[in-house]
Amino acid sequence: MQKFIKGSEDDGLCVMPLVIGVTATPQRFETLIAGTTSTVQKVIVPPEQVRESGLLKDRIIIHYPDIQLSADMTMFKGAVDNWRKKCAHWKTYCDREGEKMINPILVVQVEDGNDRLATQTDLGACIDLLEETLGRNLQPGEAVHTFNDHGTLKVRDVEIQYIEASRIQEEENVLVVFFKMNLSTGWDCPRAETMMSFRSAQDYTYIAQLLGRMIRTPLARRVSSDAELNSVSLFLPYFDEETVKSVVNALRDSEAVMPTETGTNKELITLGRNLEYSDVFDAMDNLITYRIDSARKQTPLKLLIQISRALTMDSIDLEAQKTIKDAVLSKMNEEIKRIKESGKFDILSASITGFGLGTLIFEYGDNAFTFDEATQTMTVSEFDISRHFEQSGKLLGEGLHKEYWIRHSTRDHIDVKKEIIVLTNDTDAMERINAFAQNEFIALYENNKRAISRLSEARKNIYERLTNASVQPISIPWALPDSIDFYLPENSVTFEQHLYCNEDGRFKTTLNTWESGVLDEELNNGAICWLRNIDRKKWSLEIPYEVNGFTTSMFPDLVVVRADTDGYIFDILEPHDPSRKDNYPKAVGLAKFAEKHWDKFGRIQLIRQKRGVDGREHFYRLDMEKTTIRNKVRGITSNEELDRIFDEDAVRED
């Protein structure tokens, strides 16, 4: 089966082979799956699921000058350096992961020309700078243009060939594309990761439209280990802060679905590991996190079959698929036997194979009707039984209904089909099967997660999607990447001893008074380093908790690292305002987390600031690492109960 992406003049996407295709509007996404030239299936996909799928890059980062100064070639140098940086990052990643090489494209939007010139932009200066940065001459076909009214352009000693926009992605030797305003319908280029525009601010709408065609990820999945590879960079030398806002607003108002974050290079930054703490990163192998994805839950039975198949495909457990399938079919046999022994099977089976036929007679003359109860029995046709059998197969998933049918092929096939239909219509039986599958799924993942962690990133993503789709939250290894995407708020200040930093070795952010106060206490008490744990980042530490029966996520503010004679200790600290409604559910979530994973982390604390007996403000901490504390917290059902525990058991550490 091949999948295609559908496009129109409105959305700017084209029809081309792709891992998965989406058509974006504000209301919906359509995934188009083409089986043959005559059949196309549409599946509506919510926008947030498309973002989460990794099909779209995470960020659009806009660079613009601080001062009103003609510095377009300086900005172009910045764009070329950014492009070269992406080339180096992709080479490192593809070599490490064994992926086919991704060659990023630098897209350069130039000014209009006249009767004598193809463009008013100095292409010669651009070529000079490109070759100087590359350290070599450009080869034929590496620099191309899309000016419709021109053929090959000779600039310096370089031939810049004309290319149709729709061919750019497939021509792997293309590195730099010059264009004006004519990259329209037919251009869809995931390899285009850096864009420079020499045009004026009045063209912001068109620039926004172009960016919408650069946001697909080259591998059709997010790169977890390197934040640099999940972004598009845009350089605008003739824009200022106000006109950049126009681009951002145009992006947000467009019908195309955009990345999660759009902003300037001052706000959206990439931080690398602080090399001073390399040994701390090495010591994190045993830590865990959760990933809660409430939008894409699947039944445990389907997840179990999928993970067993993946383990067999990856040669982690060659017998996993067969063993699990045999176990599931045995469980189905057991439940069918249970239904038969209870006496319910014959009643349910009779309702499937036959039904009474009632008769209604209307008398026109008397304007009355009579109803006769069932006076005859209709036998359900074999066709209808087969249809119900296939519907039951959809409930079971993974072709289990046919596996059961094949394994009972010596018996009457109608009887076998009826057994599957009865089974899937028995709520208690299906709950027991799914509970069995859930336990087996967790056990299978836990027993093999270390081997899974050694797979390529592409394969690890398969298992991550499966664990994320589990109804019951499942812990996974917490592996911090080489670089992270980070949002730098206004009025940020510098903090020391952070696990990630910029190229200058500095880390800047904003912390509220509680967070900064707790951090000061920790650093003054000998903490080695720390991590600002940001909400809903792919790299963040995530802990599940329940609200009104639904599982959601919390992201504790601080992870602090201490050391003792046995090595590094990782503490989870959550300064939390007691006036918030989510107070006690988060406390319960932390207590349950501590109960399961007390051996992997140090202190797991919910922290409040309040006045002490000395009349001064202090931080009081409930440490879920302590069994007596978490036993009290685990069963509370109100904020008032949590307040009482804080009054009785919270301690000061300053």
CORMOWO-V964066 format. One record per residue. N is the residue number from 1. RES is the residue in one small letter. SS is DSSP state (@ for helix, = for strand, . for the rest). D_FIRST is the distance of its C-alpha to the first C-alpha in Angstrom with 1 decimal. Layout:
BEGIN
N&RES&SS&D_FIRST / N&RES&SS&D_FIRST
END
This chain:
BEGIN
1&m&.&0.0 / 2&q&=&3.8 / 3&k&=&6.7 / 4&f&=&10.1 / 5&i&.&13.6 / 6&k&.&15.9 / 7&g&.&19.5 / 8&s&.&22.9 / 9&e&.&26.4 / 10&d&.&27.2 / 11&d&.&24.7 / 12&g&.&24.5 / 13&l&.&20.8 / 14&c&.&18.8 / 15&v&.&15.5 / 16&m&.&13.9 / 17&p&=&10.9 / 18&l&=&11.2 / 19&v&.&10.4 / 20&i&.&11.1 / 21&g&.&13.1 / 22&v&.&16.3 / 23&t&=&19.0 / 24&a&=&22.3 / 25&t&.&25.4 / 26&p&.&28.3 / 27&q&.&27.3 / 28&r&.&23.5 / 29&f&=&20.1 / 30&e&=&17.2 / 31&t&=&13.7 / 32&l&=&11.5 / 33&i&=&7.9 / 34&a&=&6.9 / 35&g&=&5.4 / 36&t&=&8.2 / 37&t&.&11.2 / 38&s&.&13.1 / 39&t&=&11.3 / 40&v&=&11.0 / 41&q&=&11.6 / 42&k&=&14.3 / 43&v&=&15.2 / 44&i&=&18.6 / 45&v&.&19.0 / 46&p&.&22.7 / 47&p&@&23.8 / 48&e&@&25.2 / 49&q&@&22.0 / 50&v&@&20.3 / 51&r&@&23.4 / 52&e&@&23.3 / 53&s&.&19.7 / 54&g&.&20.9 / 55&l&.&18.8 / 56&l&=&22.3 / 57&k&.&25.3 / 58&d&.&28.2 / 59&r&=&31.0 / 60&i&=&32.4 / 61&i&=&35.7 / 62&i&=&38.3 / 63&h&=&41.2 / 64&y&=&44.3 / 65&p&.&48.0 / 66&d&.&50.7 / 67&i&.&53.3 / 68&q&.&53.8 / 69&l&.&54.0 / 70&s&.&52.5 / 71&a&.&50.3 / 72&d&@&47.1 / 73&m&@&47.1 / 74&t&@&47.7 / 75&m&@&44.7 / 76&f&@&42.7 / 77&k&@&43.8 / 78&g&@&42.5 / 79&a&@&39.1 / 80&v&@&39.0 / 81&d&@&40.1 / 82&n&@&37.4 / 83&w&@&34.7 / 84&r&@&36.2 / 85&k&@&36.2 / 86&k&@&32.5 / 87&c&@&32.0 / 88&a&@&34.1 / 89&h&@&32.3 / 90&w&@&28.8 / 91&k&@&30.2 / 92&t&@&31.8 / 93&y&@&28.7 / 94&c&@&26.3 / 95&d&@&29.0 / 96&r&@&29.5 / 97&e&@&25.9 / 98&g&.&24.7 / 99&e&.&22.2 / 100&k&.&21.7 / 101&m&.&24.6 / 102&i&.&24.3 / 103&n&.&26.9 / 104&p&.&28.0 / 105&i&=&29.2 / 106&l&=&32.6 / 107&v&=&32.6 / 108&v&=&36.1 / 109&q&=&37.1 / 110&v&.&40.4 / 111&e&.&43.1 / 112&d&.&43.6 / 113&g&.&45.7 / 114&n&.&48.4 / 115&d&.&49.6 / 116&r&.&50.4 / 117&l&.&47.8 / 118&a&.&44.0 / 119&t&.&44.3 / 120&q&.&47.3 / 121&t&.&45.6 / 122&d&.&47.0 / 123&l&@&44.1 / 124&g&@&46.6 / 125&a&@&47.3 / 126&c&@&43.6 / 127&i&@&43.1 / 128&d&@&46.2 / 129&l&@&45.0 / 130&l&@&41.5 / 131&e&@&43.0 / 132&e&@&45.7 / 133&t&@&43.2 / 134&l&@&40.9 / 135&g&.&44.0 / 136&r&.&43.0 / 137&n&.&42.5 / 138&l&.&39.3 / 139&q&.&37.5 / 140&p&.&36.3 / 141&g&.&33.0 / 142&e&.&33.3 / 143&a&=&34.9 / 144&v&=&33.7 / 145&h&=&34.5 / 146&t&.&33.0 / 147&f&.&36.4 / 148&n&.&35.7 / 149&d&.&39.3 / 150&h&.&39.6 / 151&g&.&38.4 / 152&t&.&39.0 / 153&l&=&41.5 / 154&k&=&44.0 / 155&v&=&44.9 / 156&r&.&47.3 / 157&d&.&46.1 / 158&v&=&42.4 / 159&e&=&40.3 / 160&i&=&38.0 / 161&q&=&35.5 / 162&y&=&33.9 / 163&i&.&30.1 / 164&e&.&27.9 / 165&a&@&26.6 / 166&s&@&22.9 / 167&r&@&23.2 / 168&i&.&24.8 / 169&q&.&21.9 / 170&e&.&20.6 / 171&e&.&24.2 / 172&e&.&24.7 / 173&n&.&28.4 / 174&v&.&29.1 / 175&l&.&31.1 / 176&v&=&33.2 / 177&v&=&32.5 / 178&f&=&35.5 / 179&f&=&35.1 / 180&k&.&37.2 / 181&m&.&35.7 / 182&n&.&33.0 / 183&l&.&29.9 / 184&s&.&28.6 / 185&t&.&25.4 / 186&g&.&23.0 / 187&w&.&23.8 / 188&d&.&21.5 / 189&c&.&22.5 / 190&p&.&21.9 / 191&r&.&24.2 / 192&a&=&27.0 / 193&e&=&28.9 / 194&t&=&32.6 / 195&m&=&34.0 / 196&m&=&37.6 / 197&s&=&39.1 / 198&f&.&42.5 / 199&r&.&42.6 / 200&s&.&44.9 / 201&a&@&44.4 / 202&q&@&44.3 / 203&d&@&40.7 / 204&y&@&39.4 / 205&t&@&37.2 / 206&y&@&35.3 / 207&i&@&35.1 / 208&a&@&33.5 / 209&q&@&30.9 / 210&l&@&30.1 / 211&l&@&29.7 / 212&g&.&27.1 / 213&r&.&24.9 / 214&m&.&25.6 / 215&i&.&24.6 / 216&r&=&21.1 / 217&t&.&21.1 / 218&p&.&20.3 / 219&l&.&18.5 / 220&a&.&16.8 / 221&r&.&19.2 / 222&r&.&23.0 / 223&v&.&25.2 / 224&s&.&27.6 / 225&s&.&30.2 / 226&d&.&31.1 / 227&a&@&31.7 / 228&e&@&32.3 / 229&l&@&28.6 / 230&n&@&27.7 / 231&s&=&29.9 / 232&v&=&30.4 / 233&s&=&34.1 / 234&l&=&35.9 / 235&f&=&39.4 / 236&l&=&41.7 / 237&p&.&45.1 / 238&y&.&46.5 / 239&f&.&45.6 / 240&d&.&47.8 / 241&e&@&47.2 / 242&e&@&47.4 / 243&t&@&45.1 / 244&v&@&42.5 / 245&k&@&42.6 / 246&s&@&41.7 / 247&v&@&38.5 / 248&v&@&37.7 / 249&n&@&38.5 / 250&a&@&36.5 / 251&l&@&33.4 / 252&r&@&34.0 / 253&d&@&34.6 / 254&s&.&31.6 / 255&e&.&28.6 / 256&a&.&26.3 / 257&v&.&25.6 / 258&m&.&27.6 / 259&p&.&28.0 / 260&t&.&30.2 / 261&e&=&33.2 / 262&t&=&34.7 / 263&g&=&38.2 / 264&t&=&40.5 / 265&n&.&40.8 / 266&k&.&44.0 / 267&e&.&42.1 / 268&l&=&38.7 / 269&i&=&39.4 / 270&t&=&38.0 / 271&l&=&40.1 / 272&g&=&40.1 / 273&r&=&41.5 / 274&n&.&45.3 / 275&l&@&46.2 / 276&e&@&49.4 / 277&y&@&47.6 / 278&s&@&45.2 / 279&d&@&46.8 / 280&v&@&46.0 / 281&f&@&42.3 / 282&d&@&42.5 / 283&a&.&44.1 / 284&m&.&41.3 / 285&d&.&39.2 / 286&n&.&40.3 / 287&l&.&39.7 / 288&i&=&37.1 / 289&t&=&35.6 / 290&y&.&33.3 / 291&r&.&30.4 / 292&i&.&30.4 / 293&d&.&27.4 / 294&s&@&28.5 / 295&a&@&25.7 / 296&r&@&22.9 / 297&k&.&24.6 / 298&q&.&22.9 / 299&t&.&24.8 / 300&p&@&26.3 / 301&l&@&24.9 / 302&k&@&21.2 / 303&l&@&22.2 / 304&l&@&24.1 / 305&i&@&21.4 / 306&q&@&19.0 / 307&i&@&21.9 / 308&s&@&22.9 / 309&r&@&19.5 / 310&a&@&19.6 / 311&l&@&23.2 / 312&t&@&22.4 / 313&m&@&19.6 / 314&d&.&22.1 / 315&s&.&24.8 / 316&i&.&27.0 / 317&d&.&27.5 / 318&l&.&26.2 / 319&e&.&27.4 / 320&a&@&26.2 / 321&q&@&23.3 / 322&k&@&25.4 / 323&t&@&28.5 / 324&i&@&27.0 / 325&k&@&25.3 / 326&d&@&28.6 / 327&a&@&30.5 / 328&v&@&28.4 / 329&l&@&28.8 / 330&s&@&32.5 / 331&k&@&32.8 / 332&m&@&31.3 / 333&n&@&33.8 / 334&e&@&36.5 / 335&e&@&35.8 / 336&i&@&35.7 / 337&k&@&39.0 / 338&r&@&40.4 / 339&i&@&39.7 / 340&k&@&41.3 / 341&e&@&44.3 / 342&s&@&44.8 / 343&g&.&45.2 / 344&k&@&42.5 / 345&f&@&40.0 / 346&d&@&42.0 / 347&i&@&42.5 / 348&l&@&38.8 / 349&s&@&37.7 / 350&a&@&40.3 / 351&s&@&39.0 / 352&i&@&35.5 / 353&t&@&36.8 / 354&g&=&39.6 / 355&f&=&41.2 / 356&g&=&44.5 / 357&l&=&44.7 / 358&g&=&47.3 / 359&t&=&49.1 / 360&l&=&50.3 / 361&i&=&53.1 / 362&f&=&54.3 / 363&e&=&57.8 / 364&y&.&58.2 / 365&g&.&61.9 / 366&d&.&62.5 / 367&n&.&59.6 / 368&a&=&58.7 / 369&f&=&56.0 / 370&t&=&55.9 / 371&f&=&53.1 / 372&d&=&53.1 / 373&e&=&51.3 / 374&a&=&48.8 / 375&t&=&50.7 / 376&q&=&47.9 / 377&t&=&44.8 / 378&m&=&41.4 / 379&t&=&39.1 / 380&v&.&35.4 / 381&s&.&33.4 / 382&e&@&31.0 / 383&f&@&28.2 / 384&d&@&29.1 / 385&i&@&29.3 / 386&s&@&25.9 / 387&r&@&24.6 / 388&h&@&26.5 / 389&f&@&25.2 / 390&e&@&21.6 / 391&q&@&22.8 / 392&s&@&24.6 / 393&g&@&21.5 / 394&k&@&20.0 / 395&l&@&23.2 / 396&l&@&23.1 / 397&g&.&19.4 / 398&e&.&17.5 / 399&g&.&18.2 / 400&l&@&21.9 / 401&h&@&23.2 / 402&k&@&21.7 / 403&e&@&23.0 / 404&y&@&26.4 / 405&w&@&26.3 / 406&i&@&25.6 / 407&r&@&28.4 / 408&h&.&30.8 / 409&s&.&29.9 / 410&t&.&33.6 / 411&r&.&34.6 / 412&d&.&34.3 / 413&h&@&30.7 / 414&i&@&31.9 / 415&d&@&34.0 / 416&v&@&31.2 / 417&k&@&29.0 / 418&k&@&32.1 / 419&e&@&32.5 / 420&i&@&29.1 / 421&i&@&29.7 / 422&v&@&33.2 / 423&l&@&32.0 / 424&t&@&29.5 / 425&n&.&32.2 / 426&d&.&34.8 / 427&t&@&34.8 / 428&d&@&37.1 / 429&a&@&35.0 / 430&m&@&31.8 / 431&e&@&33.7 / 432&r&@&35.0 / 433&i&@&31.6 / 434&n&@&30.2 / 435&a&@&33.3 / 436&f&@&33.0 / 437&a&@&29.3 / 438&q&@&30.5 / 439&n&@&33.2 / 440&e&@&31.1 / 441&f&@&28.5 / 442&i&@&31.3 / 443&a&@&32.9 / 444&l&@&29.9 / 445&y&@&29.3 / 446&e&@&33.0 / 447&n&@&33.4 / 448&n&@&30.7 / 449&k&@&30.7 / 450&r&@&32.8 / 451&a&@&30.4 / 452&i&@&27.5 / 453&s&@&29.7 / 454&r&.&29.7 / 455&l&.&26.0 / 456&s&.&24.5 / 457&e&@&24.1 / 458&a&@&20.3 / 459&r&@&20.5 / 460&k&@&23.5 / 461&n&@&21.6 / 462&i&@&19.3 / 463&y&@&22.5 / 464&e&@&24.1 / 465&r&@&21.5 / 466&l&@&22.2 / 467&t&@&25.9 / 468&n&@&25.9 / 469&a&.&24.2 / 470&s&.&26.9 / 471&v&.&29.5 / 472&q&.&32.2 / 473&p&.&32.6 / 474&i&.&32.0 / 475&s&.&33.8 / 476&i&=&32.0 / 477&p&=&33.8 / 478&w&.&35.1 / 479&a&.&34.4 / 480&l&.&35.8 / 481&p&.&34.1 / 482&d&.&35.9 / 483&s&=&36.0 / 484&i&=&35.7 / 485&d&=&35.4 / 486&f&=&38.6 / 487&y&=&40.2 / 488&l&.&43.8 / 489&p&.&45.9 / 490&e&.&49.0 / 491&n&.&52.2 / 492&s&.&50.5 / 493&v&=&52.9 / 494&t&=&52.7 / 495&f&=&52.4 / 496&e&.&53.1 / 497&q&.&51.4 / 498&h&=&47.9 / 499&l&.&45.0 / 500&y&=&43.2 / 501&c&=&45.0 / 502&n&.&44.6 / 503&e&.&45.4 / 504&d&.&49.1 / 505&g&.&49.0 / 506&r&.&49.6 / 507&f&=&47.9 / 508&k&=&48.5 / 509&t&=&47.6 / 510&t&.&49.5 / 511&l&.&50.5 / 512&n&.&52.4 / 513&t&@&55.9 / 514&w&@&54.8 / 515&e&@&52.1 / 516&s&@&54.3 / 517&g&@&57.2 / 518&v&@&55.3 / 519&l&@&54.0 / 520&d&@&57.6 / 521&e&@&58.8 / 522&e&@&56.1 / 523&l&@&56.8 / 524&n&@&60.6 / 525&n&.&60.2 / 526&g&.&58.6 / 527&a&.&54.8 / 528&i&.&53.2 / 529&c&=&50.3 / 530&w&=&48.0 / 531&l&=&44.7 / 532&r&=&44.3 / 533&n&.&41.4 / 534&i&.&39.7 / 535&d&.&38.0 / 536&r&.&34.2 / 537&k&.&33.5 / 538&k&.&30.7 / 539&w&.&33.5 / 540&s&.&36.1 / 541&l&.&37.6 / 542&e&.&36.5 / 543&i&=&38.3 / 544&p&=&37.3 / 545&y&=&39.9 / 546&e&=&40.0 / 547&v&=&41.2 / 548&n&.&41.8 / 549&g&.&39.5 / 550&f&=&36.5 / 551&t&=&35.6 / 552&t&=&35.6 / 553&s&=&36.4 / 554&m&=&39.5 / 555&f&.&39.9 / 556&p&.&43.4 / 557&d&.&45.2 / 558&l&=&46.5 / 559&v&=&45.7 / 560&v&=&48.9 / 561&v&=&49.5 / 562&r&=&52.8 / 563&a&=&54.0 / 564&d&=&56.4 / 565&t&.&57.5 / 566&d&.&54.2 / 567&g&=&52.0 / 568&y&=&50.1 / 569&i&=&49.8 / 570&f&=&47.1 / 571&d&=&48.5 / 572&i&=&46.6 / 573&l&=&48.8 / 574&e&=&48.3 / 575&p&=&51.2 / 576&h&.&50.7 / 577&d&.&52.6 / 578&p&.&54.1 / 579&s&.&54.1 / 580&r&.&50.3 / 581&k&.&49.0 / 582&d&.&46.3 / 583&n&@&49.2 / 584&y&@&49.4 / 585&p&@&45.7 / 586&k&@&45.1 / 587&a&@&48.1 / 588&v&@&46.7 / 589&g&@&43.3 / 590&l&@&45.2 / 591&a&@&47.3 / 592&k&@&44.4 / 593&f&@&42.7 / 594&a&@&45.9 / 595&e&@&46.4 / 596&k&@&43.1 / 597&h&@&43.3 / 598&w&.&47.0 / 599&d&.&46.8 / 600&k&.&44.4 / 601&f&.&46.2 / 602&g&.&49.8 / 603&r&.&51.1 / 604&i&=&48.8 / 605&q&=&50.9 / 606&l&=&51.1 / 607&i&=&53.8 / 608&r&=&56.2 / 609&q&=&59.0 / 610&k&=&62.2 / 611&r&=&66.0 / 612&g&.&67.7 / 613&v&.&71.3 / 614&d&.&72.4 / 615&g&.&71.4 / 616&r&.&68.7 / 617&e&=&64.9 / 618&h&=&63.0 / 619&f&=&59.5 / 620&y&=&59.4 / 621&r&=&56.6 / 622&l&=&55.1 / 623&d&=&53.7 / 624&m&.&51.0 / 625&e&.&51.4 / 626&k&.&54.6 / 627&t&@&54.2 / 628&t&@&57.0 / 629&i&@&55.4 / 630&r&@&51.9 / 631&n&@&53.2 / 632&k&@&55.1 / 633&v&@&52.2 / 634&r&@&49.5 / 635&g&.&51.0 / 636&i&.&52.1 / 637&t&.&51.1 / 638&s&.&52.8 / 639&n&@&53.8 / 640&e&@&57.4 / 641&e&@&56.9 / 642&l&@&55.2 / 643&d&@&58.2 / 644&r&@&60.6 / 645&i&@&58.8 / 646&f&@&58.9 / 647&d&@&62.7 / 648&e&@&63.3 / 649&d&@&61.1 / 650&a&.&59.8 / 651&v&=&61.5 / 652&r&=&62.3 / 653&e&.&61.4 / 654&d&.&63.2
END
